[in-house]
Amino acid sequence: MKIKKNDTVLVIVGKDKGKKGKVRFAYPKDDRLIVEGVNFIKRHMRARGPARQAGIIEREAPIHVSNVMMLCSKCNRPARLGFRFLGGKKVRICRACQEVID
Ligand SMILES: [Zn+2]
């Protein structure tokens, strides 16, 4: 997966289209991400003892990596990513401005 934790991404499809956010968690196995402020779902919680009240909580649900684009920190554009080897290390590059992102 090309997108990692702490990257800033732009949502390109769905109800949160156009929103930007920071990746809080990445699940490379599932190609999914949790993005700050994106894809809130409502969960109904049952009361469990006096310490926890019943109610509805909202939290972010993972979204598929194909629903977002990386926002390049160098050119501030939604960018497709490529890879390049720099000194034997694989780094990500922005295909729009050709800058190294990592
Ligand atoms: Zn760029």
Boltz pocket constraint, residues with backbone or C-beta under 6 A from the ligand:
constraints:
  - pocket:
      binder: B
      contacts: [[A, 72], [A, 73], [A, 74], [A, 75], [A, 76], [A, 77], [A, 79], [A, 94], [A, 95], [A, 96], [A, 97], [A, 98], [A, 99]]
      max_distance: 6.0
